[in-house]
Amino acid sequence: MKTVFKKILEYISIIGLALISALSYVMFVFPNDFAPAGFNGIATIIQYVFDINAGYLVFLINIPIIILVFIFVDKEFAVKTLVFIICFSGGLAILDQFDLSAFIYQTDNGTSTILGPVVAGFISGATVGAAFLLNSCSGGTELVSALIHKYRPGYNFVWIAFILNVIVAIISYFVYGYKIEPVILCILFSYFSSAVSDKILRGNREAVKFEVITDHPEEVGKAIIERLGHSATIIRGEGAYTKSQKNMLFCIINKYEIVQFKEILDEYPDTFAVVSNVNDTIGKFVNHRQKKSAVS
């Protein structure tokens, strides 16, 4: 029963995200005469030139790719994305029937035009990131990425998305009256959308990895457990030059705990550490101190 309720809640969330995205396009993208990134940008340009509602175009462009993803990649991902696309396209078509001039953001003299793509980019990034967390996406280049990754896992799709966005930006120059401003607005939209979606996907899963070389592995490990609530893995090794036995502690902590971790290392002058960022942690990554507090 819980699984069914969870699935229903996921689909309701996807529908809500799609409708928010459609409203964002109507309020901040279309009125400011610029094309966003990806396939939606192409649909926006066609709408501007031929006065065909972008909702229908987005649907027609995505359907063949969704079918391929359904057959060759992931059926659930394809179905959820189809729900997003239907609601997004339908939202654009329905909203086109209403007079929303009192709510849209547009400046008559061109001042603060930059705010349109900035806000739209933030909303787009938020909806795309949230959709990914629900095993869905907003279609377009993300679907193409799923297909390519299926058969070419090591291929960097970023360049394909980049090239497509560059093409949209260049076309914008000619479509919107040979002006450079639509190109800049397209770039701004793409940047903010990517930055926000990336931040949401990483979320609070970002961490810091310490690789500590020390002659006091037990003491340092105990301090990590008692003062930070984390544990560590001790790896036995040998110095390449001295051939003496060395110990390395492998530990992952939250970013806000870096200062406390450095204070522990300062207590052992013959200890040094290599620090690197961790974009994500998969599996069990628990602060045991917080876990104990919750239990008590």
C-alpha atoms as a printed R data frame, in Angstrom:
    type eleno elety resid chain resno      x      y       z
1   ATOM     1    CA   MET     A     1  0.000  0.000   0.000
2   ATOM     2    CA   LYS     A     2  2.851  2.360   0.866
3   ATOM     3    CA   THR     A     3  4.530  1.616  -2.469
4   ATOM     4    CA   VAL     A     4  1.345  2.454  -4.404
5   ATOM     5    CA   PHE     A     5  0.889  5.686  -2.436
6   ATOM     6    CA   LYS     A     6  4.535  6.604  -3.075
7   ATOM     7    CA   LYS     A     7  4.123  6.043  -6.811
8   ATOM     8    CA   ILE     A     8  0.968  8.151  -6.902
9   ATOM     9    CA   LEU     A     9  2.735 10.920  -5.000
10  ATOM    10    CA   GLU     A    10  5.667 10.778  -7.448
11  ATOM    11    CA   TYR     A    11  3.377 11.198 -10.460
12  ATOM    12    CA   ILE     A    12  1.479 14.042  -8.781
13  ATOM    13    CA   SER     A    13  4.823 15.740  -8.115
14  ATOM    14    CA   ILE     A    14  5.894 15.303 -11.749
15  ATOM    15    CA   ILE     A    15  2.611 16.818 -12.942
16  ATOM    16    CA   GLY     A    16  3.089 19.771 -10.596
17  ATOM    17    CA   LEU     A    17  6.674 20.329 -11.772
18  ATOM    18    CA   ALA     A    18  5.595 20.241 -15.426
19  ATOM    19    CA   LEU     A    19  2.823 22.795 -14.860
20  ATOM    20    CA   ILE     A    20  5.193 25.101 -12.939
21  ATOM    21    CA   SER     A    21  7.654 24.854 -15.824
22  ATOM    22    CA   ALA     A    22  4.930 25.691 -18.358
23  ATOM    23    CA   LEU     A    23  3.818 28.703 -16.318
24  ATOM    24    CA   SER     A    24  7.432 29.880 -16.131
25  ATOM    25    CA   TYR     A    25  7.726 29.809 -19.927
26  ATOM    26    CA   VAL     A    26  4.522 31.800 -20.349
27  ATOM    27    CA   MET     A    27  5.473 34.390 -17.727
28  ATOM    28    CA   PHE     A    28  9.221 34.827 -18.282
29  ATOM    29    CA   VAL     A    29 10.394 33.264 -21.565
30  ATOM    30    CA   PHE     A    30  7.888 33.955 -24.334
31  ATOM    31    CA   PRO     A    31  7.220 37.635 -23.435
32  ATOM    32    CA   ASN     A    32 10.932 38.541 -23.464
33  ATOM    33    CA   ASP     A    33 11.720 37.337 -26.984
34  ATOM    34    CA   PHE     A    34 14.507 34.844 -26.377
35  ATOM    35    CA   ALA     A    35 14.861 31.103 -26.867
36  ATOM    36    CA   PRO     A    36 15.851 28.872 -23.941
37  ATOM    37    CA   ALA     A    37 18.301 26.021 -24.344
38  ATOM    38    CA   GLY     A    38 17.762 22.641 -25.950
39  ATOM    39    CA   PHE     A    39 14.743 21.317 -27.815
40  ATOM    40    CA   ASN     A    40 12.433 23.706 -25.990
41  ATOM    41    CA   GLY     A    41 14.478 26.529 -27.456
42  ATOM    42    CA   ILE     A    42 13.895 25.187 -30.951
43  ATOM    43    CA   ALA     A    43 10.153 24.933 -30.238
44  ATOM    44    CA   THR     A    44 10.160 28.508 -28.898
45  ATOM    45    CA   ILE     A    45 11.841 29.796 -32.061
46  ATOM    46    CA   ILE     A    46  9.335 27.990 -34.301
47  ATOM    47    CA   GLN     A    47  6.487 29.430 -32.234
48  ATOM    48    CA   TYR     A    48  7.930 32.940 -32.621
49  ATOM    49    CA   VAL     A    49  8.364 32.620 -36.406
50  ATOM    50    CA   PHE     A    50  5.243 30.666 -37.405
51  ATOM    51    CA   ASP     A    51  2.915 31.414 -34.469
52  ATOM    52    CA   ILE     A    52  2.478 27.707 -33.676
53  ATOM    53    CA   ASN     A    53  2.005 26.994 -29.983
54  ATOM    54    CA   ALA     A    54  5.226 25.610 -28.531
55  ATOM    55    CA   GLY     A    55  3.262 23.075 -26.487
56  ATOM    56    CA   TYR     A    56  2.339 21.057 -29.583
57  ATOM    57    CA   LEU     A    57  5.881 21.296 -30.925
58  ATOM    58    CA   VAL     A    58  7.480 20.108 -27.674
59  ATOM    59    CA   PHE     A    59  5.151 17.111 -27.628
60  ATOM    60    CA   LEU     A    60  5.833 16.160 -31.264
61  ATOM    61    CA   ILE     A    61  9.603 16.533 -30.888
62  ATOM    62    CA   ASN     A    62  9.825 14.397 -27.761
63  ATOM    63    CA   ILE     A    63  7.460 11.525 -28.572
64  ATOM    64    CA   PRO     A    64  9.826  9.620 -30.953
65  ATOM    65    CA   ILE     A    65 12.714  9.903 -28.470
66  ATOM    66    CA   ILE     A    66 10.524  8.786 -25.555
67  ATOM    67    CA   ILE     A    67  9.513  5.679 -27.532
68  ATOM    68    CA   LEU     A    68 13.179  4.822 -28.125
69  ATOM    69    CA   VAL     A    69 14.014  5.341 -24.440
70  ATOM    70    CA   PHE     A    70 11.047  3.151 -23.458
71  ATOM    71    CA   ILE     A    71 12.229  0.330 -25.723
72  ATOM    72    CA   PHE     A    72 15.986  0.479 -25.202
73  ATOM    73    CA   VAL     A    73 16.706  2.219 -21.882
74  ATOM    74    CA   ASP     A    74 14.219  2.429 -19.000
75  ATOM    75    CA   LYS     A    75 10.453  1.963 -19.195
76  ATOM    76    CA   GLU     A    76  9.620  3.732 -15.930
77  ATOM    77    CA   PHE     A    77 11.874  6.670 -16.796
78  ATOM    78    CA   ALA     A    78 10.214  6.946 -20.222
79  ATOM    79    CA   VAL     A    79  6.667  6.785 -18.819
80  ATOM    80    CA   LYS     A    80  7.348  9.396 -16.151
81  ATOM    81    CA   THR     A    81  8.991 11.660 -18.703
82  ATOM    82    CA   LEU     A    82  5.987 11.208 -20.995
83  ATOM    83    CA   VAL     A    83  3.732 12.377 -18.149
84  ATOM    84    CA   PHE     A    84  5.970 15.428 -17.686
85  ATOM    85    CA   ILE     A    85  5.929 16.229 -21.415
86  ATOM    86    CA   ILE     A    86  2.149 15.798 -21.736
87  ATOM    87    CA   CYS     A    87  1.498 18.086 -18.756
88  ATOM    88    CA   PHE     A    88  4.106 20.637 -19.861
89  ATOM    89    CA   SER     A    89  2.810 20.718 -23.449
90  ATOM    90    CA   GLY     A    90 -0.801 20.720 -22.305
91  ATOM    91    CA   GLY     A    91 -0.041 23.481 -19.829
92  ATOM    92    CA   LEU     A    92  1.433 25.664 -22.567
93  ATOM    93    CA   ALA     A    93 -1.561 25.026 -24.835
94  ATOM    94    CA   ILE     A    94 -4.125 25.735 -22.093
95  ATOM    95    CA   LEU     A    95 -2.378 28.830 -20.742
96  ATOM    96    CA   ASP     A    96 -2.303 30.223 -24.271
97  ATOM    97    CA   GLN     A    97 -6.105 30.497 -24.075
98  ATOM    98    CA   PHE     A    98 -5.993 32.896 -21.124
99  ATOM    99    CA   ASP     A    99 -5.002 36.531 -20.836
100 ATOM   100    CA   LEU     A   100 -2.095 36.484 -18.370
101 ATOM   101    CA   SER     A   101 -0.787 39.936 -19.231
102 ATOM   102    CA   ALA     A   102 -1.270 41.036 -15.616
103 ATOM   103    CA   PHE     A   103  1.162 38.358 -14.422
104 ATOM   104    CA   ILE     A   104  3.845 38.096 -17.099
105 ATOM   105    CA   TYR     A   105  7.203 39.810 -16.690
106 ATOM   106    CA   GLN     A   106  8.019 42.126 -19.560
107 ATOM   107    CA   THR     A   107  9.550 45.567 -19.880
108 ATOM   108    CA   ASP     A   108  8.370 47.910 -22.620
109 ATOM   109    CA   ASN     A   109 11.673 49.748 -22.918
110 ATOM   110    CA   GLY     A   110 13.953 46.734 -22.530
111 ATOM   111    CA   THR     A   111 15.242 47.597 -19.064
112 ATOM   112    CA   SER     A   112 15.807 44.663 -16.716
113 ATOM   113    CA   THR     A   113 15.109 42.200 -19.521
114 ATOM   114    CA   ILE     A   114 17.838 40.102 -17.962
115 ATOM   115    CA   LEU     A   115 15.543 39.204 -15.056
116 ATOM   116    CA   GLY     A   116 13.292 37.121 -17.324
117 ATOM   117    CA   PRO     A   117 15.876 34.468 -18.276
118 ATOM   118    CA   VAL     A   118 17.415 34.554 -14.796
119 ATOM   119    CA   VAL     A   119 14.124 33.707 -13.077
120 ATOM   120    CA   ALA     A   120 13.129 31.255 -15.807
121 ATOM   121    CA   GLY     A   121 16.551 29.606 -15.561
122 ATOM   122    CA   PHE     A   122 16.201 29.165 -11.807
123 ATOM   123    CA   ILE     A   123 12.732 27.659 -12.163
124 ATOM   124    CA   SER     A   124 13.824 25.433 -15.045
125 ATOM   125    CA   GLY     A   125 16.826 24.175 -13.077
126 ATOM   126    CA   ALA     A   126 14.683 23.497 -10.018
127 ATOM   127    CA   THR     A   127 12.037 21.560 -11.950
128 ATOM   128    CA   VAL     A   128 14.597 19.585 -13.970
129 ATOM   129    CA   GLY     A   129 16.602 18.698 -10.860
130 ATOM   130    CA   ALA     A   130 13.506 17.647  -8.931
131 ATOM   131    CA   ALA     A   131 12.263 15.615 -11.915
132 ATOM   132    CA   PHE     A   132 15.559 13.738 -12.068
133 ATOM   133    CA   LEU     A   133 15.234 12.835  -8.393
134 ATOM   134    CA   LEU     A   134 11.862 11.272  -9.278
135 ATOM   135    CA   ASN     A   135 13.446  9.226 -12.115
136 ATOM   136    CA   SER     A   136 12.020 11.509 -14.769
137 ATOM   137    CA   CYS     A   137 13.184 14.429 -16.881
138 ATOM   138    CA   SER     A   138 11.851 17.340 -18.907
139 ATOM   139    CA   GLY     A   139 12.623 15.655 -22.233
140 ATOM   140    CA   GLY     A   140 14.756 16.868 -25.122
141 ATOM   141    CA   THR     A   141 18.509 16.619 -24.692
142 ATOM   142    CA   GLU     A   142 18.092 14.698 -21.426
143 ATOM   143    CA   LEU     A   143 16.358 11.881 -23.320
144 ATOM   144    CA   VAL     A   144 19.061 11.899 -25.980
145 ATOM   145    CA   SER     A   145 21.609 11.721 -23.178
146 ATOM   146    CA   ALA     A   146 19.911  8.617 -21.748
147 ATOM   147    CA   LEU     A   147 20.042  6.909 -25.154
148 ATOM   148    CA   ILE     A   148 23.698  7.739 -25.732
149 ATOM   149    CA   HIS     A   149 24.695  6.711 -22.221
150 ATOM   150    CA   LYS     A   150 23.032  3.321 -22.745
151 ATOM   151    CA   TYR     A   151 25.406  2.374 -25.552
152 ATOM   152    CA   ARG     A   152 28.312  4.761 -24.981
153 ATOM   153    CA   PRO     A   153 28.668  5.064 -21.176
154 ATOM   154    CA   GLY     A   154 32.038  6.765 -21.446
155 ATOM   155    CA   TYR     A   155 30.888  9.333 -23.994
156 ATOM   156    CA   ASN     A   156 30.694 12.885 -22.767
157 ATOM   157    CA   PHE     A   157 27.188 14.060 -23.681
158 ATOM   158    CA   VAL     A   158 27.937 17.538 -22.362
159 ATOM   159    CA   TRP     A   159 29.465 18.472 -25.700
160 ATOM   160    CA   ILE     A   160 26.353 17.455 -27.645
161 ATOM   161    CA   ALA     A   161 24.165 19.533 -25.322
162 ATOM   162    CA   PHE     A   162 26.639 22.398 -25.614
163 ATOM   163    CA   ILE     A   163 26.627 22.282 -29.421
164 ATOM   164    CA   LEU     A   164 22.825 22.192 -29.508
165 ATOM   165    CA   ASN     A   165 22.611 25.177 -27.175
166 ATOM   166    CA   VAL     A   166 25.133 27.090 -29.293
167 ATOM   167    CA   ILE     A   167 23.035 26.399 -32.404
168 ATOM   168    CA   VAL     A   168 19.901 27.689 -30.640
169 ATOM   169    CA   ALA     A   169 21.779 30.792 -29.485
170 ATOM   170    CA   ILE     A   170 23.111 31.512 -33.004
171 ATOM   171    CA   ILE     A   171 19.689 31.033 -34.603
172 ATOM   172    CA   SER     A   172 18.274 33.421 -31.993
173 ATOM   173    CA   TYR     A   173 20.418 36.196 -33.427
174 ATOM   174    CA   PHE     A   174 18.764 35.927 -36.838
175 ATOM   175    CA   VAL     A   175 15.226 35.165 -35.663
176 ATOM   176    CA   TYR     A   176 14.906 37.952 -33.108
177 ATOM   177    CA   GLY     A   177 15.819 40.863 -35.382
178 ATOM   178    CA   TYR     A   178 19.608 40.454 -35.735
179 ATOM   179    CA   LYS     A   179 20.207 41.442 -32.120
180 ATOM   180    CA   ILE     A   180 22.837 40.068 -29.784
181 ATOM   181    CA   GLU     A   181 20.617 40.413 -26.713
182 ATOM   182    CA   PRO     A   182 18.550 37.211 -27.346
183 ATOM   183    CA   VAL     A   183 21.816 35.276 -27.657
184 ATOM   184    CA   ILE     A   184 23.014 36.572 -24.287
185 ATOM   185    CA   LEU     A   185 19.639 35.838 -22.696
186 ATOM   186    CA   CYS     A   186 19.769 32.263 -24.024
187 ATOM   187    CA   ILE     A   187 23.222 31.793 -22.499
188 ATOM   188    CA   LEU     A   188 22.054 33.205 -19.165
189 ATOM   189    CA   PHE     A   189 19.044 30.898 -19.099
190 ATOM   190    CA   SER     A   190 21.241 27.881 -19.865
191 ATOM   191    CA   TYR     A   191 23.755 28.788 -17.171
192 ATOM   192    CA   PHE     A   192 21.274 29.313 -14.352
193 ATOM   193    CA   SER     A   193 19.235 26.265 -15.323
194 ATOM   194    CA   SER     A   194 22.300 24.015 -15.301
195 ATOM   195    CA   ALA     A   195 23.685 25.486 -12.068
196 ATOM   196    CA   VAL     A   196 20.444 25.120 -10.108
197 ATOM   197    CA   SER     A   197 19.633 21.598 -11.351
198 ATOM   198    CA   ASP     A   198 23.179 20.485 -10.561
199 ATOM   199    CA   LYS     A   199 22.923 21.912  -7.053
200 ATOM   200    CA   ILE     A   200 19.610 20.149  -6.436
201 ATOM   201    CA   LEU     A   201 20.938 16.818  -7.698
202 ATOM   202    CA   ARG     A   202 23.944 17.076  -5.391
203 ATOM   203    CA   GLY     A   203 21.944 18.527  -2.526
204 ATOM   204    CA   ASN     A   204 23.251 17.729   0.929
205 ATOM   205    CA   ARG     A   205 25.046 14.675  -0.476
206 ATOM   206    CA   GLU     A   206 28.144 16.757  -1.115
207 ATOM   207    CA   ALA     A   207 30.958 15.899   1.261
208 ATOM   208    CA   VAL     A   208 34.715 16.106   1.756
209 ATOM   209    CA   LYS     A   209 37.138 13.205   1.599
210 ATOM   210    CA   PHE     A   210 40.225 13.111   3.822
211 ATOM   211    CA   GLU     A   211 43.082 10.688   3.210
212 ATOM   212    CA   VAL     A   212 45.187 10.984   6.351
213 ATOM   213    CA   ILE     A   213 48.721  9.627   6.677
214 ATOM   214    CA   THR     A   214 49.553  9.207  10.357
215 ATOM   215    CA   ASP     A   215 51.463  7.188  12.926
216 ATOM   216    CA   HIS     A   216 48.503  7.522  15.286
217 ATOM   217    CA   PRO     A   217 45.635  5.857  13.404
218 ATOM   218    CA   GLU     A   218 43.802  4.629  16.510
219 ATOM   219    CA   GLU     A   219 43.941  8.003  18.266
220 ATOM   220    CA   VAL     A   220 42.874  9.970  15.192
221 ATOM   221    CA   GLY     A   221 40.151  7.461  14.420
222 ATOM   222    CA   LYS     A   222 38.821  7.621  17.974
223 ATOM   223    CA   ALA     A   223 38.732 11.435  17.848
224 ATOM   224    CA   ILE     A   224 36.811 11.332  14.557
225 ATOM   225    CA   ILE     A   225 34.237  8.967  16.036
226 ATOM   226    CA   GLU     A   226 33.798 10.812  19.349
227 ATOM   227    CA   ARG     A   227 33.969 14.418  18.150
228 ATOM   228    CA   LEU     A   228 32.517 14.258  14.635
229 ATOM   229    CA   GLY     A   229 30.217 11.266  14.872
230 ATOM   230    CA   HIS     A   230 31.784  9.690  11.774
231 ATOM   231    CA   SER     A   231 33.992  6.662  11.411
232 ATOM   232    CA   ALA     A   232 37.038  5.997   9.265
233 ATOM   233    CA   THR     A   233 38.725  3.165   7.431
234 ATOM   234    CA   ILE     A   234 42.333  2.354   8.336
235 ATOM   235    CA   ILE     A   235 44.465  1.145   5.453
236 ATOM   236    CA   ARG     A   236 47.855 -0.392   6.187
237 ATOM   237    CA   GLY     A   237 50.619  0.517   3.771
238 ATOM   238    CA   GLU     A   238 54.305  0.958   3.206
239 ATOM   239    CA   GLY     A   239 56.318  4.091   2.492
240 ATOM   240    CA   ALA     A   240 57.792  3.998  -1.002
241 ATOM   241    CA   TYR     A   241 61.040  5.671   0.084
242 ATOM   242    CA   THR     A   242 61.593  4.555   3.690
243 ATOM   243    CA   LYS     A   243 59.913  1.149   3.279
244 ATOM   244    CA   SER     A   244 58.506  1.675   6.774
245 ATOM   245    CA   GLN     A   245 54.962  0.735   7.727
246 ATOM   246    CA   LYS     A   246 52.444  3.579   7.341
247 ATOM   247    CA   ASN     A   247 48.778  3.967   8.133
248 ATOM   248    CA   MET     A   248 46.220  5.846   6.089
249 ATOM   249    CA   LEU     A   249 42.806  6.831   7.388
250 ATOM   250    CA   PHE     A   250 40.126  7.186   4.769
251 ATOM   251    CA   CYS     A   251 37.297  9.376   6.027
252 ATOM   252    CA   ILE     A   252 34.337 11.229   4.504
253 ATOM   253    CA   ILE     A   253 32.750 14.075   6.436
254 ATOM   254    CA   ASN     A   254 30.272 16.863   5.793
255 ATOM   255    CA   LYS     A   255 31.634 20.181   4.548
256 ATOM   256    CA   TYR     A   256 30.648 22.094   7.676
257 ATOM   257    CA   GLU     A   257 32.845 19.738   9.760
258 ATOM   258    CA   ILE     A   258 36.123 20.622   8.006
259 ATOM   259    CA   VAL     A   259 37.289 23.037  10.730
260 ATOM   260    CA   GLN     A   260 36.705 20.454  13.466
261 ATOM   261    CA   PHE     A   261 38.543 17.840  11.444
262 ATOM   262    CA   LYS     A   262 41.554 20.142  11.007
263 ATOM   263    CA   GLU     A   263 41.600 20.760  14.745
264 ATOM   264    CA   ILE     A   264 41.949 17.006  15.283
265 ATOM   265    CA   LEU     A   265 44.819 16.780  12.791
266 ATOM   266    CA   ASP     A   266 46.598 19.737  14.432
267 ATOM   267    CA   GLU     A   267 46.950 17.657  17.583
268 ATOM   268    CA   TYR     A   268 49.286 15.288  15.717
269 ATOM   269    CA   PRO     A   269 52.147 17.298  14.100
270 ATOM   270    CA   ASP     A   270 53.528 14.309  12.176
271 ATOM   271    CA   THR     A   271 50.189 13.791  10.460
272 ATOM   272    CA   PHE     A   272 49.171 15.175   7.071
273 ATOM   273    CA   ALA     A   273 46.119 14.771   4.896
274 ATOM   274    CA   VAL     A   274 45.007 15.009   1.284
275 ATOM   275    CA   VAL     A   275 41.622 16.678   0.871
276 ATOM   276    CA   SER     A   276 39.225 16.388  -2.070
277 ATOM   277    CA   ASN     A   277 35.587 17.149  -2.758
278 ATOM   278    CA   VAL     A   278 33.041 14.364  -3.011
279 ATOM   279    CA   ASN     A   279 30.133 15.197  -5.301
280 ATOM   280    CA   ASP     A   280 27.897 12.446  -4.020
281 ATOM   281    CA   THR     A   281 27.779  9.553  -1.586
282 ATOM   282    CA   ILE     A   282 25.904  6.384  -2.430
283 ATOM   283    CA   GLY     A   283 24.767  3.995   0.243
284 ATOM   284    CA   LYS     A   284 24.985  4.499   3.989
285 ATOM   285    CA   PHE     A   285 26.617  7.796   4.952
286 ATOM   286    CA   VAL     A   286 25.434  8.535   8.483
287 ATOM   287    CA   ASN     A   287 26.518 10.931  11.174
288 ATOM   288    CA   HIS     A   288 26.423  8.505  14.091
289 ATOM   289    CA   ARG     A   289 26.340 11.300  16.645
290 ATOM   290    CA   GLN     A   290 23.123 12.665  15.135
291 ATOM   291    CA   LYS     A   291 21.739  9.138  14.886
292 ATOM   292    CA   LYS     A   292 22.332  8.520  18.591
293 ATOM   293    CA   SER     A   293 20.692 11.843  19.494
294 ATOM   294    CA   ALA     A   294 17.647 10.936  17.455
295 ATOM   295    CA   VAL     A   295 17.345  7.573  19.179
296 ATOM   296    CA   SER     A   296 17.706  9.025  22.676
